[in-house]
């Protein structure tokens, strides 16, 4: 899916959220990355195969 040089990290790599944004919808709270990952404003993610990544919220002190 990625045509950038160097290519964006794959959706299954640990740094997958470093891929370039190809669609940005702040009014809806999500963005689509070049590798097919959808990231949400609450830091949750939806991976291309349908698996979800729970939001990473800061610990309360």
PDB file with SEQRES, HELIX, SHEET and CRYST1 records, atoms N, CA, C and O in Angstrom:
SEQRES   1 A   61  UNK UNK UNK UNK UNK UNK UNK UNK UNK UNK UNK UNK UNK          
SEQRES   2 A   61  UNK UNK UNK UNK UNK UNK UNK UNK UNK UNK UNK UNK UNK          
SEQRES   3 A   61  UNK UNK UNK UNK UNK UNK UNK UNK UNK UNK UNK UNK UNK          
SEQRES   4 A   61  UNK UNK UNK UNK UNK UNK UNK UNK UNK UNK UNK UNK UNK          
SEQRES   5 A   61  UNK UNK UNK UNK UNK UNK UNK UNK UNK                          
HELIX    1 AA1 UNK A   16  UNK A   18  5                                   3    
SHEET    1 AA1 5 UNK A  21  UNK A  25  0                                        
SHEET    2 AA1 5 UNK A  30  UNK A  33 -1                                        
SHEET    3 AA1 5 UNK A  38  UNK A  40 -1                                        
SHEET    4 AA1 5 UNK A  45  UNK A  46 -1                                        
SHEET    5 AA1 5 UNK A  52  UNK A  53 -1                                        
CRYST1    1.000    1.000    1.000  90.00  90.00  90.00 P 1           1          
ATOM      1  N   UNK A   1       0.823  -1.193   0.000  1.00  0.00           N  
ATOM      2  CA  UNK A   1       0.000   0.000   0.000  1.00  0.00           C  
ATOM      3  C   UNK A   1       0.869   1.260   0.000  1.00  0.00           C  
ATOM      4  O   UNK A   1       0.465   2.281  -0.556  1.00  0.00           O  
ATOM      5  N   UNK A   2       2.044   1.206   0.608  1.00  0.00           N  
ATOM      6  CA  UNK A   2       2.899   2.382   0.746  1.00  0.00           C  
ATOM      7  C   UNK A   2       3.820   2.538  -0.464  1.00  0.00           C  
ATOM      8  O   UNK A   2       4.477   1.588  -0.889  1.00  0.00           O  
ATOM      9  N   UNK A   3       3.854   3.747  -1.006  1.00  0.00           N  
ATOM     10  CA  UNK A   3       4.759   4.032  -2.118  1.00  0.00           C  
ATOM     11  C   UNK A   3       5.825   5.048  -1.728  1.00  0.00           C  
ATOM     12  O   UNK A   3       6.547   5.545  -2.593  1.00  0.00           O  
ATOM     13  N   UNK A   4       5.935   5.368  -0.433  1.00  0.00           N  
ATOM     14  CA  UNK A   4       6.926   6.330   0.047  1.00  0.00           C  
ATOM     15  C   UNK A   4       8.308   5.690   0.113  1.00  0.00           C  
ATOM     16  O   UNK A   4       8.443   4.471   0.218  1.00  0.00           O  
ATOM     17  N   UNK A   5       9.324   6.536   0.047  1.00  0.00           N  
ATOM     18  CA  UNK A   5      10.701   6.077   0.232  1.00  0.00           C  
ATOM     19  C   UNK A   5      11.311   6.885   1.357  1.00  0.00           C  
ATOM     20  O   UNK A   5      11.331   8.112   1.258  1.00  0.00           O  
ATOM     21  N   UNK A   6      11.800   6.290   2.399  1.00  0.00           N  
ATOM     22  CA  UNK A   6      11.712   4.867   2.706  1.00  0.00           C  
ATOM     23  C   UNK A   6      10.259   4.488   3.004  1.00  0.00           C  
ATOM     24  O   UNK A   6       9.462   5.340   3.398  1.00  0.00           O  
ATOM     25  N   UNK A   7       9.918   3.214   2.817  1.00  0.00           N  
ATOM     26  CA  UNK A   7       8.530   2.796   3.039  1.00  0.00           C  
ATOM     27  C   UNK A   7       8.113   2.935   4.499  1.00  0.00           C  
ATOM     28  O   UNK A   7       8.936   2.840   5.409  1.00  0.00           O  
ATOM     29  N   UNK A   8       6.839   3.158   4.698  1.00  0.00           N  
ATOM     30  CA  UNK A   8       6.281   3.265   6.044  1.00  0.00           C  
ATOM     31  C   UNK A   8       6.335   1.907   6.734  1.00  0.00           C  
ATOM     32  O   UNK A   8       6.344   0.876   6.061  1.00  0.00           O  
ATOM     33  N   UNK A   9       6.372   1.890   8.068  1.00  0.00           N  
ATOM     34  CA  UNK A   9       6.358   0.622   8.797  1.00  0.00           C  
ATOM     35  C   UNK A   9       5.069  -0.153   8.506  1.00  0.00           C  
ATOM     36  O   UNK A   9       4.000   0.436   8.351  1.00  0.00           O  
ATOM     37  N   UNK A  10       5.185  -1.456   8.436  1.00  0.00           N  
ATOM     38  CA  UNK A  10       4.022  -2.311   8.192  1.00  0.00           C  
ATOM     39  C   UNK A  10       3.054  -2.235   9.370  1.00  0.00           C  
ATOM     40  O   UNK A  10       3.442  -1.857  10.475  1.00  0.00           O  
ATOM     41  N   UNK A  11       1.804  -2.591   9.133  1.00  0.00           N  
ATOM     42  CA  UNK A  11       0.779  -2.538  10.165  1.00  0.00           C  
ATOM     43  C   UNK A  11       1.069  -3.470  11.332  1.00  0.00           C  
ATOM     44  O   UNK A  11       0.590  -3.231  12.440  1.00  0.00           O  
ATOM     45  N   UNK A  12       1.845  -4.528  11.106  1.00  0.00           N  
ATOM     46  CA  UNK A  12       2.145  -5.472  12.186  1.00  0.00           C  
ATOM     47  C   UNK A  12       3.490  -5.215  12.862  1.00  0.00           C  
ATOM     48  O   UNK A  12       3.924  -6.015  13.691  1.00  0.00           O  
ATOM     49  N   UNK A  13       4.154  -4.116  12.522  1.00  0.00           N  
ATOM     50  CA  UNK A  13       5.422  -3.791  13.180  1.00  0.00           C  
ATOM     51  C   UNK A  13       5.156  -2.956  14.436  1.00  0.00           C  
ATOM     52  O   UNK A  13       4.138  -2.269  14.523  1.00  0.00           O  
ATOM     53  N   UNK A  14       6.068  -3.015  15.403  1.00  0.00           N  
ATOM     54  CA  UNK A  14       5.861  -2.286  16.668  1.00  0.00           C  
ATOM     55  C   UNK A  14       5.704  -0.772  16.484  1.00  0.00           C  
ATOM     56  O   UNK A  14       5.021  -0.125  17.278  1.00  0.00           O  
ATOM     57  N   UNK A  15       6.321  -0.208  15.457  1.00  0.00           N  
ATOM     58  CA  UNK A  15       6.241   1.239  15.227  1.00  0.00           C  
ATOM     59  C   UNK A  15       5.247   1.599  14.122  1.00  0.00           C  
ATOM     60  O   UNK A  15       5.443   2.584  13.412  1.00  0.00           O  
ATOM     61  N   UNK A  16       4.176   0.803  13.972  1.00  0.00           N  
ATOM     62  CA  UNK A  16       3.218   0.998  12.889  1.00  0.00           C  
ATOM     63  C   UNK A  16       2.556   2.370  12.894  1.00  0.00           C  
ATOM     64  O   UNK A  16       2.113   2.837  11.845  1.00  0.00           O  
ATOM     65  N   UNK A  17       2.478   3.017  14.030  1.00  0.00           N  
ATOM     66  CA  UNK A  17       1.828   4.327  14.080  1.00  0.00           C  
ATOM     67  C   UNK A  17       2.737   5.457  13.585  1.00  0.00           C  
ATOM     68  O   UNK A  17       2.342   6.623  13.615  1.00  0.00           O  
ATOM     69  N   UNK A  18       3.953   5.122  13.129  1.00  0.00           N  
ATOM     70  CA  UNK A  18       4.857   6.115  12.551  1.00  0.00           C  
ATOM     71  C   UNK A  18       4.627   6.287  11.049  1.00  0.00           C  
ATOM     72  O   UNK A  18       5.306   7.094  10.415  1.00  0.00           O  
ATOM     73  N   UNK A  19       3.689   5.549  10.475  1.00  0.00           N  
ATOM     74  CA  UNK A  19       3.385   5.664   9.044  1.00  0.00           C  
ATOM     75  C   UNK A  19       2.759   7.027   8.746  1.00  0.00           C  
ATOM     76  O   UNK A  19       2.213   7.681   9.634  1.00  0.00           O  
ATOM     77  N   UNK A  20       2.849   7.432   7.506  1.00  0.00           N  
ATOM     78  CA  UNK A  20       2.282   8.717   7.095  1.00  0.00           C  
ATOM     79  C   UNK A  20       0.760   8.694   7.098  1.00  0.00           C  
ATOM     80  O   UNK A  20       0.139   7.669   6.816  1.00  0.00           O  
ATOM     81  N   UNK A  21       0.173   9.836   7.421  1.00  0.00           N  
ATOM     82  CA  UNK A  21      -1.274   9.993   7.393  1.00  0.00           C  
ATOM     83  C   UNK A  21      -1.721  10.223   5.955  1.00  0.00           C  
ATOM     84  O   UNK A  21      -1.178  11.084   5.263  1.00  0.00           O  
ATOM     85  N   UNK A  22      -2.723   9.447   5.499  1.00  0.00           N  
ATOM     86  CA  UNK A  22      -3.249   9.632   4.149  1.00  0.00           C  
ATOM     87  C   UNK A  22      -4.657  10.211   4.159  1.00  0.00           C  
ATOM     88  O   UNK A  22      -5.100  10.756   3.148  1.00  0.00           O  
ATOM     89  N   UNK A  23      -5.367  10.106   5.275  1.00  0.00           N  
ATOM     90  CA  UNK A  23      -6.684  10.722   5.420  1.00  0.00           C  
ATOM     91  C   UNK A  23      -6.815  11.193   6.861  1.00  0.00           C  
ATOM     92  O   UNK A  23      -6.583  10.427   7.797  1.00  0.00           O  
ATOM     93  N   UNK A  24      -7.189  12.463   7.033  1.00  0.00           N  
ATOM     94  CA  UNK A  24      -7.239  13.076   8.357  1.00  0.00           C  
ATOM     95  C   UNK A  24      -8.637  13.643   8.563  1.00  0.00           C  
ATOM     96  O   UNK A  24      -9.071  14.523   7.820  1.00  0.00           O  
ATOM     97  N   UNK A  25      -9.344  13.139   9.574  1.00  0.00           N  
ATOM     98  CA  UNK A  25     -10.712  13.584   9.848  1.00  0.00           C  
ATOM     99  C   UNK A  25     -10.847  13.991  11.318  1.00  0.00           C  
ATOM    100  O   UNK A  25     -11.451  13.264  12.107  1.00  0.00           O  
ATOM    101  N   UNK A  26     -10.287  15.152  11.689  1.00  0.00           N  
ATOM    102  CA  UNK A  26     -10.337  15.585  13.089  1.00  0.00           C  
ATOM    103  C   UNK A  26     -11.763  15.808  13.591  1.00  0.00           C  
ATOM    104  O   UNK A  26     -12.031  15.646  14.782  1.00  0.00           O  
ATOM    105  N   UNK A  27     -12.673  16.176  12.698  1.00  0.00           N  
ATOM    106  CA  UNK A  27     -14.055  16.392  13.105  1.00  0.00           C  
ATOM    107  C   UNK A  27     -14.734  15.080  13.508  1.00  0.00           C  
ATOM    108  O   UNK A  27     -15.729  15.093  14.231  1.00  0.00           O  
ATOM    109  N   UNK A  28     -14.202  13.960  13.044  1.00  0.00           N  
ATOM    110  CA  UNK A  28     -14.739  12.640  13.394  1.00  0.00           C  
ATOM    111  C   UNK A  28     -13.839  11.895  14.370  1.00  0.00           C  
ATOM    112  O   UNK A  28     -14.228  10.855  14.902  1.00  0.00           O  
ATOM    113  N   UNK A  29     -12.637  12.419  14.610  1.00  0.00           N  
ATOM    114  CA  UNK A  29     -11.744  11.842  15.606  1.00  0.00           C  
ATOM    115  C   UNK A  29     -10.898  10.671  15.141  1.00  0.00           C  
ATOM    116  O   UNK A  29     -10.514   9.835  15.958  1.00  0.00           O  
ATOM    117  N   UNK A  30     -10.593  10.585  13.833  1.00  0.00           N  
ATOM    118  CA  UNK A  30      -9.768   9.479  13.356  1.00  0.00           C  
ATOM    119  C   UNK A  30      -8.921   9.904  12.164  1.00  0.00           C  
ATOM    120  O   UNK A  30      -9.189  10.904  11.497  1.00  0.00           O  
ATOM    121  N   UNK A  31      -7.875   9.095  11.924  1.00  0.00           N  
ATOM    122  CA  UNK A  31      -7.006   9.282  10.766  1.00  0.00           C  
ATOM    123  C   UNK A  31      -6.639   7.916  10.207  1.00  0.00           C  
ATOM    124  O   UNK A  31      -6.530   6.941  10.950  1.00  0.00           O  
ATOM    125  N   UNK A  32      -6.447   7.851   8.889  1.00  0.00           N  
ATOM    126  CA  UNK A  32      -6.003   6.636   8.214  1.00  0.00           C  
ATOM    127  C   UNK A  32      -4.542   6.780   7.873  1.00  0.00           C  
ATOM    128  O   UNK A  32      -4.134   7.767   7.262  1.00  0.00           O  
ATOM    129  N   UNK A  33      -3.748   5.796   8.265  1.00  0.00           N  
ATOM    130  CA  UNK A  33      -2.323   5.808   7.951  1.00  0.00           C  
ATOM    131  C   UNK A  33      -2.062   5.046   6.654  1.00  0.00           C  
ATOM    132  O   UNK A  33      -2.896   4.254   6.217  1.00  0.00           O  
ATOM    133  N   UNK A  34      -0.926   5.282   6.054  1.00  0.00           N  
ATOM    134  CA  UNK A  34      -0.534   4.674   4.792  1.00  0.00           C  
ATOM    135  C   UNK A  34      -0.537   3.141   4.853  1.00  0.00           C  
ATOM    136  O   UNK A  34      -0.777   2.483   3.841  1.00  0.00           O  
ATOM    137  N   UNK A  35      -0.276   2.578   6.019  1.00  0.00           N  
ATOM    138  CA  UNK A  35      -0.205   1.122   6.165  1.00  0.00           C  
ATOM    139  C   UNK A  35      -1.565   0.488   6.464  1.00  0.00           C  
ATOM    140  O   UNK A  35      -1.634  -0.709   6.742  1.00  0.00           O  
ATOM    141  N   UNK A  36      -2.646   1.271   6.411  1.00  0.00           N  
ATOM    142  CA  UNK A  36      -3.982   0.743   6.619  1.00  0.00           C  
ATOM    143  C   UNK A  36      -4.490   0.813   8.044  1.00  0.00           C  
ATOM    144  O   UNK A  36      -5.625   0.417   8.306  1.00  0.00           O  
ATOM    145  N   UNK A  37      -3.685   1.304   8.969  1.00  0.00           N  
ATOM    146  CA  UNK A  37      -4.093   1.432  10.367  1.00  0.00           C  
ATOM    147  C   UNK A  37      -4.947   2.681  10.525  1.00  0.00           C  
ATOM    148  O   UNK A  37      -4.612   3.740   9.994  1.00  0.00           O  
ATOM    149  N   UNK A  38      -6.049   2.559  11.255  1.00  0.00           N  
ATOM    150  CA  UNK A  38      -6.879   3.707  11.604  1.00  0.00           C  
ATOM    151  C   UNK A  38      -6.551   4.060  13.049  1.00  0.00           C  
ATOM    152  O   UNK A  38      -6.660   3.218  13.940  1.00  0.00           O  
ATOM    153  N   UNK A  39      -6.147   5.310  13.276  1.00  0.00           N  
ATOM    154  CA  UNK A  39      -5.856   5.751  14.636  1.00  0.00           C  
ATOM    155  C   UNK A  39      -6.936   6.729  15.066  1.00  0.00           C  
ATOM    156  O   UNK A  39      -7.430   7.524  14.267  1.00  0.00           O  
ATOM    157  N   UNK A  40      -7.291   6.655  16.336  1.00  0.00           N  
ATOM    158  CA  UNK A  40      -8.351   7.492  16.890  1.00  0.00           C  
ATOM    159  C   UNK A  40      -7.764   8.511  17.860  1.00  0.00           C  
ATOM    160  O   UNK A  40      -6.682   8.308  18.410  1.00  0.00           O  
ATOM    161  N   UNK A  41      -8.483   9.601  18.062  1.00  0.00           N  
ATOM    162  CA  UNK A  41      -8.017  10.671  18.948  1.00  0.00           C  
ATOM    163  C   UNK A  41      -7.762  10.200  20.373  1.00  0.00           C  
ATOM    164  O   UNK A  41      -6.944  10.793  21.076  1.00  0.00           O  
ATOM    165  N   UNK A  42      -8.439   9.153  20.813  1.00  0.00           N  
ATOM    166  CA  UNK A  42      -8.233   8.652  22.178  1.00  0.00           C  
ATOM    167  C   UNK A  42      -7.042   7.699  22.255  1.00  0.00           C  
ATOM    168  O   UNK A  42      -6.841   7.057  23.286  1.00  0.00           O  
ATOM    169  N   UNK A  43      -6.258   7.593  21.201  1.00  0.00           N  
ATOM    170  CA  UNK A  43      -5.058   6.755  21.028  1.00  0.00           C  
ATOM    171  C   UNK A  43      -5.376   5.288  20.773  1.00  0.00           C  
ATOM    172  O   UNK A  43      -4.454   4.475  20.715  1.00  0.00           O  
ATOM    173  N   UNK A  44      -6.631   4.921  20.619  1.00  0.00           N  
ATOM    174  CA  UNK A  44      -6.975   3.569  20.207  1.00  0.00           C  
ATOM    175  C   UNK A  44      -6.671   3.402  18.725  1.00  0.00           C  
ATOM    176  O   UNK A  44      -6.512   4.383  17.998  1.00  0.00           O  
ATOM    177  N   UNK A  45      -6.593   2.143  18.282  1.00  0.00           N  
ATOM    178  CA  UNK A  45      -6.267   1.870  16.889  1.00  0.00           C  
ATOM    179  C   UNK A  45      -7.079   0.697  16.372  1.00  0.00           C  
ATOM    180  O   UNK A  45      -7.480  -0.185  17.132  1.00  0.00           O  
ATOM    181  N   UNK A  46      -7.316   0.700  15.073  1.00  0.00           N  
ATOM    182  CA  UNK A  46      -7.951  -0.412  14.375  1.00  0.00           C  
ATOM    183  C   UNK A  46      -6.977  -0.848  13.298  1.00  0.00           C  
ATOM    184  O   UNK A  46      -6.654  -0.078  12.394  1.00  0.00           O  
ATOM    185  N   UNK A  47      -6.503  -2.098  13.397  1.00  0.00           N  
ATOM    186  CA  UNK A  47      -5.532  -2.615  12.446  1.00  0.00           C  
ATOM    187  C   UNK A  47      -6.255  -3.167  11.218  1.00  0.00           C  
ATOM    188  O   UNK A  47      -7.433  -3.514  11.305  1.00  0.00           O  
ATOM    189  N   UNK A  48      -5.569  -3.254  10.074  1.00  0.00           N  
ATOM    190  CA  UNK A  48      -6.226  -3.660   8.826  1.00  0.00           C  
ATOM    191  C   UNK A  48      -6.938  -5.011   8.891  1.00  0.00           C  
ATOM    192  O   UNK A  48      -7.948  -5.192   8.211  1.00  0.00           O  
ATOM    193  N   UNK A  49      -6.449  -5.959   9.680  1.00  0.00           N  
ATOM    194  CA  UNK A  49      -7.100  -7.274   9.750  1.00  0.00           C  
ATOM    195  C   UNK A  49      -8.297  -7.276  10.694  1.00  0.00           C  
ATOM    196  O   UNK A  49      -8.950  -8.306  10.858  1.00  0.00           O  
ATOM    197  N   UNK A  50      -8.597  -6.120  11.326  1.00  0.00           N  
ATOM    198  CA  UNK A  50      -9.759  -5.996  12.192  1.00  0.00           C  
ATOM    199  C   UNK A  50      -9.458  -6.042  13.677  1.00  0.00           C  
ATOM    200  O   UNK A  50     -10.352  -5.818  14.492  1.00  0.00           O  
ATOM    201  N   UNK A  51      -8.215  -6.329  14.047  1.00  0.00           N  
ATOM    202  CA  UNK A  51      -7.838  -6.357  15.462  1.00  0.00           C  
ATOM    203  C   UNK A  51      -7.790  -4.927  15.983  1.00  0.00           C  
ATOM    204  O   UNK A  51      -7.445  -3.997  15.253  1.00  0.00           O  
ATOM    205  N   UNK A  52      -8.142  -4.764  17.257  1.00  0.00           N  
ATOM    206  CA  UNK A  52      -8.122  -3.449  17.874  1.00  0.00           C  
ATOM    207  C   UNK A  52      -6.957  -3.322  18.843  1.00  0.00           C  
ATOM    208  O   UNK A  52      -6.485  -4.313  19.400  1.00  0.00           O  
ATOM    209  N   UNK A  53      -6.506  -2.105  19.034  1.00  0.00           N  
ATOM    210  CA  UNK A  53      -5.492  -1.785  20.038  1.00  0.00           C  
ATOM    211  C   UNK A  53      -6.163  -0.814  21.000  1.00  0.00           C  
ATOM    212  O   UNK A  53      -6.637   0.245  20.589  1.00  0.00           O  
ATOM    213  N   UNK A  54      -6.204  -1.168  22.261  1.00  0.00           N  
ATOM    214  CA  UNK A  54      -6.856  -0.332  23.268  1.00  0.00           C  
ATOM    215  C   UNK A  54      -6.132   1.013  23.416  1.00  0.00           C  
ATOM    216  O   UNK A  54      -4.922   1.093  23.206  1.00  0.00           O  
ATOM    217  N   UNK A  55      -6.866   2.055  23.773  1.00  0.00           N  
ATOM    218  CA  UNK A  55      -6.242   3.366  23.999  1.00  0.00           C  
ATOM    219  C   UNK A  55      -5.179   3.281  25.088  1.00  0.00           C  
ATOM    220  O   UNK A  55      -5.315   2.549  26.068  1.00  0.00           O  
ATOM    221  N   UNK A  56      -4.113   4.058  24.881  1.00  0.00           N  
ATOM    222  CA  UNK A  56      -3.024   4.142  25.874  1.00  0.00           C  
ATOM    223  C   UNK A  56      -3.209   5.437  26.634  1.00  0.00           C  
ATOM    224  O   UNK A  56      -2.745   6.497  26.213  1.00  0.00           O  
ATOM    225  N   UNK A  57      -3.882   5.336  27.739  1.00  0.00           N  
ATOM    226  CA  UNK A  57      -4.160   6.539  28.535  1.00  0.00           C  
ATOM    227  C   UNK A  57      -3.109   6.670  29.635  1.00  0.00           C  
ATOM    228  O   UNK A  57      -2.633   5.667  30.168  1.00  0.00           O  
ATOM    229  N   UNK A  58      -2.752   7.904  29.972  1.00  0.00           N  
ATOM    230  CA  UNK A  58      -1.761   8.094  31.043  1.00  0.00           C  
ATOM    231  C   UNK A  58      -2.303   7.629  32.388  1.00  0.00           C  
ATOM    232  O   UNK A  58      -3.497   7.742  32.667  1.00  0.00           O  
ATOM    233  N   UNK A  59      -1.417   7.112  33.201  1.00  0.00           N  
ATOM    234  CA  UNK A  59      -1.802   6.656  34.536  1.00  0.00           C  
ATOM    235  C   UNK A  59      -2.111   7.866  35.414  1.00  0.00           C  
ATOM    236  O   UNK A  59      -1.425   8.886  35.352  1.00  0.00           O  
ATOM    237  N   UNK A  60      -3.151   7.736  36.230  1.00  0.00           N  
ATOM    238  CA  UNK A  60      -3.485   8.788  37.173  1.00  0.00           C  
ATOM    239  C   UNK A  60      -2.534   8.721  38.361  1.00  0.00           C  
ATOM    240  O   UNK A  60      -2.243   7.644  38.881  1.00  0.00           O  
ATOM    241  N   UNK A  61      -2.069   9.859  38.769  1.00  0.00           N  
ATOM    242  CA  UNK A  61      -1.102   9.901  39.882  1.00  0.00           C  
ATOM    243  C   UNK A  61      -1.802  10.261  41.156  1.00  0.00           C  
ATOM    244  O   UNK A  61      -1.166  10.349  42.206  1.00  0.00           O  
TER     245      UNK A  61                                                      
END                                                                             
